Amino acid sequence: MAWSEVTELNRLSGASVFMTFHRVEIARHGLRPLAFLAPGVKPPLVEALLNQLAKNGIR
């Protein structure tokens, strides 16, 4: 996936007694969104995505 295709990132966090997760959806120009779950309180993958979005000027 090229960052030039990305229009925005939507993130939903959820927590229960047993599990914490983040649902991440990457919206792209003219393509279906790419969605996935990242388990954990502060998953490194989510932090890396947010950093890349900031570097590429995507909100």
C-alpha positions in Angstrom: 0.0 0.0 0.0 1.4 3.4 -0.9 0.8 6.3 1.5 -0.3 8.4 -1.4 -3.5 6.2 -1.6 -4.4 6.8 2.0 -7.1 9.4 2.8 -7.6 8.9 6.5 -7.3 6.4 9.4 -10.2 5.6 11.6 -9.5 4.0 15.0 -11.8 2.5 17.6 -10.5 1.3 21.0 -12.4 -1.2 23.1 -11.7 -2.8 26.5 -13.2 -5.4 28.7 -12.1 -7.2 31.8 -10.3 -9.8 29.7 -9.0 -7.9 26.6 -8.1 -4.5 25.1 -8.0 -4.0 21.4 -7.9 -1.3 18.7 -9.8 -1.6 15.4 -8.0 0.3 12.7 -9.5 1.2 9.3 -7.4 2.8 6.6 -9.4 4.6 3.9 -7.9 4.8 0.5 -8.7 6.7 -2.8 -11.1 4.6 -4.9 -10.4 1.4 -3.0 -12.1 -0.6 -0.3 -11.0 0.3 3.3 -8.3 -1.9 4.9 -9.4 -2.9 8.4 -7.8 -5.0 11.1 -7.6 -5.5 14.9 -4.6 -4.9 17.0 -4.7 -6.4 20.5 -3.2 -4.8 23.6 -3.4 -1.6 25.5 -0.8 0.3 23.4 0.0 -1.8 20.3 3.3 -0.8 18.5 1.5 -1.2 15.2 -1.0 1.5 15.9 1.7 3.9 17.1 3.7 3.2 14.0 0.7 3.9 11.7 0.0 7.1 13.5 3.6 8.2 13.1 3.5 7.4 9.4 0.2 9.3 8.9 1.8 12.4 10.6 4.9 12.1 8.4 2.7 11.9 5.3 0.4 14.8 6.3 -2.7 12.6 6.6 -5.3 13.3 9.3 
